[in-house]
Amino acid sequence: MIRVIFLDLDGTLLGSDYSPEGARPVIEELLRRGYEVVVNTSKTRFEVEYYLRVWNLEKPFVVENGSAVYVPVNYLPPKVVGEFGVKRGKYRVIELGRPYSEIKRALDELSPEYGLKYYGNSTLDEVRAFTGLPEELAELAMKREYSETIFRWAKDGFEAELERMGLKVSRGTRFLNVTGNTDKGKGARALLELYSLLGEVESYALGDGENDFPLFEVVDNAFIVGKLSHPKAKHISSIEELLGVIP
């Protein structure tokens, strides 16, 4: 049995200080139990790589709300899964979203009318003020590949405009995320299909925001922390509690 667990970052593994240290014992215990620990987040590849280095975690991951799945080269045996995705450096990448340039172009067209603020039209200092990120992580967050994050707006109506352009707007813990027609569930499903070529799979997920709801729909066992609820997800009070309710 291959047990795969998808973990959100902001508001789930990470607190308001964005420190990786609080989640380290949980991740280490999940690895000890034999789980495939997969980060599935709205964050960029560059931010995820920062956390994976700290946690000494060399696993696949899903970025920018399901826009792309990154799998380390040779992590999955080619004779079983074949050649999948696009070879890019040390990864094979399954791209499910749209290029960042297209999404930024759409937001730039709407920004004057709606007073939108997002990574692409904010300074580093503004990003730090909006997010609370330390400078190093703010710089990594500004290196977008597939999505944008809307921090602030002056009036409503832009969501419908973006959807008419073929883009998708989802709500995270604090901000709005703009992607192509994808979500965390689609990213998880693409990876689970690869794992299923290796054997029987049992899947788990932990998150806290509305943008995690599509992820909950595609796994066998879902858990949610925070104030929201989902019909398929069991509510837990902390990531540490998760270890007491899964095998």
DAVEN-V945571 format. One record per residue. N is the residue number from 1. RES is the residue in one small letter. PSI is psi in whole degrees, 0 to 359 (none if undefined). Layout:
BEGIN
N RES PSI
N RES PSI
END
This chain:
BEGIN
1 m 126
2 i 118
3 r 117
4 v 130
5 i 125
6 f 130
7 l 126
8 d 159
9 l 285
10 d 126
11 g 355
12 t 284
13 l 333
14 l 141
15 g 193
16 s 343
17 d 356
18 y 18
19 s 140
20 p 350
21 e 325
22 g 328
23 a 348
24 r 312
25 p 324
26 v 314
27 i 317
28 e 322
29 e 321
30 l 319
31 l 320
32 r 325
33 r 356
34 g 15
35 y 147
36 e 108
37 v 114
38 v 117
39 v 131
40 n 107
41 t 167
42 s 352
43 k 165
44 t 165
45 r 321
46 f 323
47 e 316
48 v 317
49 e 324
50 y 311
51 y 321
52 l 324
53 r 315
54 v 319
55 w 0
56 n 47
57 l 114
58 e 83
59 k 165
60 p 160
61 f 159
62 v 131
63 v 163
64 e 53
65 n 52
66 g 13
67 s 333
68 a 146
69 v 124
70 y 124
71 v 122
72 p 137
73 v 136
74 n 8
75 y 320
76 l 137
77 p 120
78 p 327
79 k 341
80 v 309
81 v 347
82 g 194
83 e 120
84 f 155
85 g 202
86 v 133
87 k 123
88 r 102
89 g 235
90 k 11
91 y 159
92 r 132
93 v 127
94 i 111
95 e 122
96 l 343
97 g 196
98 r 155
99 p 146
100 y 323
101 s 323
102 e 319
103 i 318
104 k 321
105 r 318
106 a 318
107 l 322
108 d 324
109 e 324
110 l 337
111 s 313
112 p 323
113 e 323
114 y 357
115 g 39
116 l 141
117 k 130
118 y 174
119 y 316
120 g 344
121 n 23
122 s 151
123 t 169
124 l 317
125 d 321
126 e 318
127 v 317
128 r 322
129 a 318
130 f 317
131 t 332
132 g 8
133 l 143
134 p 161
135 e 314
136 e 315
137 l 327
138 a 320
139 e 321
140 l 325
141 a 333
142 m 353
143 k 75
144 r 148
145 e 329
146 y 352
147 s 169
148 e 160
149 t 122
150 i 119
151 f 322
152 r 150
153 w 155
154 a 332
155 k 160
156 d 171
157 g 341
158 f 333
159 e 315
160 a 323
161 e 316
162 l 320
163 e 326
164 r 335
165 m 3
166 g 15
167 l 163
168 k 135
169 v 126
170 s 159
171 r 125
172 g 201
173 t 319
174 r 331
175 f 175
176 l 140
177 n 137
178 v 124
179 t 179
180 g 194
181 n 71
182 t 175
183 d 178
184 k 329
185 g 320
186 k 322
187 g 316
188 a 318
189 r 319
190 a 320
191 l 321
192 l 326
193 e 323
194 l 313
195 y 325
196 s 340
197 l 344
198 l 341
199 g 187
200 e 139
201 v 137
202 e 129
203 s 148
204 y 158
205 a 147
206 l 127
207 g 185
208 d 350
209 g 170
210 e 329
211 n 354
212 d 347
213 f 317
214 p 329
215 l 316
216 f 328
217 e 339
218 v 356
219 v 165
220 d 325
221 n 119
222 a 145
223 f 143
224 i 138
225 v 158
226 g 202
227 k 339
228 l 168
229 s 157
230 h 138
231 p 335
232 k 349
233 a 136
234 k 134
235 h 132
236 i 158
237 s 342
238 s 163
239 i 331
240 e 324
241 e 331
242 l 321
243 l 338
244 g 350
245 v 1
246 i 157
247 p none
END
